[in-house]
Amino acid sequence: MGGGGVQGIQLSGMRTSHILCAALATALLSPINAHAQVSAYTFSSSIGTWQPLNGSGSLLGMPGMPPAFNFYDDNSFVTEGTSILLGESTTGNGWPIGFTFNFNGHAYNRVGLSTEGWLAFGNSSNGTAAVHVPIGADAYVPLSSSLPAGADPLKRDRIAGFSMDLAAQGAGGVWPIQLITAGTAPNRIFVAEWNVVKSGGSNPLSFQIQLYEGGGNPAQQVVKVVFGTMAQSIAMLGQVGLGGDSPSDFNNRSVTASPYDWAQSTGGATNAATCRIPSSATYLPQGLTFTWTPPGCTVTGIAVTDLAIGAGNISGTLSWSSLTGANSYDYIITAGTPNDPVLFSGTGLTDTSVALSGLPAGVLYAYVRADCGGGAPDWGSGLSFTTDNLVEVVCGQAPMAFTYCYDNLQDKYWHYSSSSGAPLRMIINAGNIFTGDVLSIYDGPTEQSALLFSSVNGNIAGQVINSSGANLTMRLVSDDVGSCATQDFIPPMEWEVGCVDCNPVLANFNVVPDCANGQFSVNVQIFAMGTADSVVIGSNAGSNTVTANAPGAYTIGPFPADSPVVVIAANPVNPYCSAVSPPLVNNPCPTVGCGPDSYTYCYTNNDGHQWAFQSPGTERIGIRFKAGTLASGDIITIYDGLDPIMSAPLFSGNHGGNLNGLMVATSAGNPDHGFMLEAASDASGSCANGQAKPWNYVVACYDGCTPPVATFSTVPNCTEGNFSISVNVASLGSASSLSIENNGGTAPITATAAGTYSVGPFPVGQQVVVDVQGPSVLCSLNSDTLTEACEVGIHENDIHLMRIFPNPSDGTFRLVIPKGFGGHCQLEVLDVTGHSVARRVLRGYSGLGVDCDLGYLPAGRYLLVLDDGKDRARAPINIVDY
């Protein structure tokens, strides 16, 4: 191979290789720091040929966008296939190298790439948390930035081609990052090419980072940085070189003296050393190549696997990759660096694995070196692992309790084994898993065992996981978006683990309502006593208990109506062999009467309330919503009867997000002469946290009438400072006439036929609700709250423009916040009537892009209004049906 470009390999038309190497062996590892090694790489400089990729590989970013729409500044490309970014994720599954590349003593097969001119390594075995590439100030100085709190140090290994505040080229530019894996095994080359400019504008910059497979020999897997067009007329300084597991491990270059001849670069004295680009290509010619070669006789693939605990003894297996030319191997295990006291050791080994026994609890480091004929070299990069979370659960004792508040960018394991070989049970009592984070529990000693539980976003309390054997393994993987340690609203995880070394009680639980007395009882049917001689039936609602000495039916209670209770048929020796009910509560006792009665309710996150209504005789009964909204993903269901299991729904959905106008009545054959209203919301937003408006509804007996049909729109008269409301009556329903009334102070209007009626005028800014009174309260309708604000109307010329891309859209779009709108802002969405249909609070987004999803709104034209208390920005958006 030559010194520059991808020598001897034709890239034009070459398909990008997506060969994934086998997942690396996993262990119960929690890396902290490792002994430095990139500083031991040998540097050389040469001049070869610059060979650009010219779009022949995977293309990342977006070319040719004018600056106002160029979102591709300070971006991390961390997810394979996501080549045009609309978000700000800094962790993902990475992009494939195409082969196993050993760097700093570690084997990698994935990279994440920064627009700022550098890449970071990772492993596909870590799934969606394989790579971490920060954005912002840390991304400009990757070789000197500190490791983000909680991150795996092996994800910090990185290469800087030329790193500073860079951005995609403007109109007419090329794709900012291009990737290709060229050649054939075992001599493939991975190439990442940047075509960028200094953020804010400069002449184009082009350079490549190349990784060589080197025949599969780690000692021949060199790193090259090849420079193309680089000369600049302005002073530009960037970092160039290698970064290891921590900022103290670096191997970089420095060019600081005029005329800034890069062929005469020197080794950086600190991790913050920079190279200044010359104004003439004479001193940085195309094809200039910086090469870093790893030290020879370096052991790679160090792993600690099969960690287990039994009878108080912690054991495992230390292994490493076979090294060509090695005569023998030595290993040591310490609590820190190779200079710390040695806890375990071995010399002159010819095998590539060794059994470990009697390991202490704590964070440990394994070092392995080889003798390739010249004597054993220094200890290289070490592998850190922890035995802290290996727990032996002693059977015959109470379950063990645990609490943990997880942080960003963690990959953490817990392993449990029972002392007697009995199965284990884990009960999660509290905790939330944030969006993008995953908690997994496996039925065995490793994550290769069968998966028993994998979390979805939100609350994990109440999970009960049982092993089939003597082992359970739990793994938590988090990204950098949010965690217990960084977000006050994410509580710590709390769980317990104990042995199931008895036969369980088998029981069934049924609620017996007593609405007349405002209470209910629970019937407990015990089918089997298990290994218990007697079973104590109790609850979490008081001290009253019932003792069962044989299978049969037992009753406990009463309990106050509408108060959930958990009933336990307890094995008095081992609580894990008890039968525990879910939370039990009576179905709502119905409100009886013909009304009309009005109700208001502001629903909460994870709301599951139910309300029952019943006519006093055989009359049908109905409900009409006069106001209220639902956040995206939340619904209501109205059942044609008082039993939600046996009754068909009269309505189920979110009514377009706006409940106003929804009216249903029970069927003529309904034997209960009643209905049940049920809320069902998720944890993403509700009325209680300002994402929806309170419900207002009326319940009354229904006489079979037909409601009128009408629509409402505002008619502004900004010259006179007022507006009117146009009421378009399409049908009178079963009424002979309608009374059109309002709360704005103007006289009612009588409508005797279909047509358009004008209500008003009203002063600009007044909020008005129009009521169309039909033959009954159920067969009437009303408008939403209507107003006109001429100074913020949808037809006004915008003072500040928020840019939207794409527009029109299906409701999913990117919104660019104008500069100056920092801190706490409110983003509101208005429909053409001026009615607020969505609202969101933004914090600290000044000058940045925000992903928005209004796909739940009907197609139409809307106005976005951003208000920070001092100024407003506006932008129209069209939502269309594709």
Summary of the structure (lengths in Angstrom):
residues: 882
radius of gyration: 34.3
end to end distance: 52.0
largest distance: 106.7
contacts: 3018
relative contact order: 0.07
helix: 5%
strand: 44%
